[in-house]
Amino acid sequence: MLSPFEIKLLKSLEKNREYTIEDAAEIAGMKKDAVIKAIYLLAEKGFVEIEEKLWKEYELTEEGIKYLTEGLPEEKLISELRESKKSIKELEEKFGKRLVGIALGNLKKKGAIKIESGVVELISEPQFYEKAALEKIYSDRTAKLDEKILRELKKRKLLREEQFKEVSFKIIRKPDIELKEKISDVTPEILISGAWKGKEFLEYDIRIPSKEVFTAKIHPYERIIRECRKIFLEMGFTEIKGHYIQPAFWNFDALFQPQDHPAREMQDTFYLDGYVELEGDAVERVKLTHEDGWVTGSRGWGGKWSPEKAKQLVLRTHTTAITIHYLALNPEPPVKAFCIDRVYRRETIDATHLPEFDQLEGVVLDRDVGFTDLLGLLREFFHKMGFEDVRFRPGYFPYTEPSVEPEVYVDGLGWVELGGAGIFRKEVTEPLGIKGKVLAWGLGIGRLAMLRLGMKDLRRLYIPDIGWLRSLPAIKR
Ligand SMILES: N[C@@H](Cc1ccccc1)C(=O)O
């Protein structure tokens, strides 16, 4: 089977004549690369004979040219030594350390000098065959040199060697079959003009290695986000969304987070230069709950609750701001909702901290649910994500009681904490009129992704690291 290029070449060139690649490319009207490819394929099939000529050329280095014009270091030294013995120190003062070093080394090798307690004496006139060799190369790059001299000059870095290869070839046989050009590309033009009629089409040669193809694929992080989403959708949850910008009220106050809580400080939270008016019964009840517990049976945090602080706009620090608002609008059980989205905290960027990251938040509101349901649900989610061993450590959040921190076991890392969970306190649910118990959790999915992808640096998820992305399989797991 002959490719269109092989056929073209065989058709355009004469038998038994020697061609260079350049000549052949010009005569056949082909690119040089195509000619090269074709002749090697044709040679394999016995139609072409290839001759590769290899030769070397030499070129003087900058230093070589300098020595040629100014003389070799040893030549300079010799003329000095011819007059009398000289101390090395004296020579160095005149010619510099480097030159003297080179010159003495070479003269000693030739047995031309004797050095005794720092004094150099000329004992025989050396031959400067290097100079002649440099001259020869200077006038003819392909000049033949004695191997030993060549090695020496190369070692002294006075000349550079370059390898050349010239390929020429001869067609030694043309195939008997009629050399029909086959169509390799079926273009619209060929189809419309009917030029394809009566022609043959090129078969694919599946043995020819093809270019590596990098298919488009979904970013691994996005894939993990989708995987989380699927798990919750399959468990009957509704996905919800909310604004990045929230009044402190929904981010903190509604969650019974005291107004002097350290997490509300400027150094932890991004505050925006703006506020929204808050009104309604819920706001009033949240205020009363903060101040003295209202009717919840709690003592509250005491002090005066400031509506000014609650009005402040912040970049949400957790997606719990979204679930709690959703529950306030949908207070009747049953509710099962989740939110996967971006949150913001004033963090110093390092391998495991970013000022923006994503959380997987969820709530279950029902009358007859409890702590074990929460643990079972989270355990189930982690199992589905591929984490076998899950455990829960006691935790603390102002809005949940009890509170836990779920952890998964990862080989080589040990137990890794993945977020927080708990049951909303009545100080949270009652002022907002939420009827029933609320199981709630918020997980850091950047962490989850790092564990799943075996990454050491969280930042990698957000930079266009093409090499890394290409190295990951296009298909999940
Ligand atoms: N909001 C908590 C996580 C959490 C959510 C819900 C209940 C308990 C804890 C955090 O960002 O760390």
Ligand as a Chemical Component Dictionary entry (heavy atoms), coordinates in Angstrom:
data_LIG
# 
_chem_comp.id                   LIG 
_chem_comp.type                 NON-POLYMER 
_chem_comp.pdbx_formal_charge   0 
_chem_comp.three_letter_code    LIG 
# 
loop_
_chem_comp_atom.comp_id 
_chem_comp_atom.atom_id 
_chem_comp_atom.alt_atom_id 
_chem_comp_atom.type_symbol 
_chem_comp_atom.charge 
_chem_comp_atom.model_Cartn_x 
_chem_comp_atom.model_Cartn_y 
_chem_comp_atom.model_Cartn_z 
_chem_comp_atom.pdbx_ordinal 
LIG N1 N1 N 0 -20.338 26.720 59.136 1  
LIG C1 C1 C 0 -19.353 25.838 59.711 2  
LIG C2 C2 C 0 -19.651 24.391 59.448 3  
LIG C3 C3 C 0 -20.963 23.955 60.048 4  
LIG C4 C4 C 0 -22.125 24.010 59.300 5  
LIG C5 C5 C 0 -23.325 23.593 59.847 6  
LIG C6 C6 C 0 -23.331 23.132 61.141 7  
LIG C7 C7 C 0 -22.180 23.081 61.891 8  
LIG C8 C8 C 0 -20.995 23.494 61.341 9  
LIG C9 C9 C 0 -17.978 26.168 59.112 10 
LIG O1 O1 O 0 -17.912 26.920 58.169 11 
LIG O2 O2 O 0 -16.967 25.701 59.558 12 
# 
loop_
_chem_comp_bond.comp_id 
_chem_comp_bond.atom_id_1 
_chem_comp_bond.atom_id_2 
_chem_comp_bond.value_order 
_chem_comp_bond.pdbx_ordinal 
LIG N1 C1 SING 1  
LIG C1 C2 SING 2  
LIG C1 C9 SING 3  
LIG C2 C3 SING 4  
LIG C3 C4 SING 5  
LIG C3 C8 DOUB 6  
LIG C4 C5 DOUB 7  
LIG C5 C6 SING 8  
LIG C6 C7 DOUB 9  
LIG C7 C8 SING 10 
LIG C9 O1 DOUB 11 
LIG C9 O2 SING 12 
# 
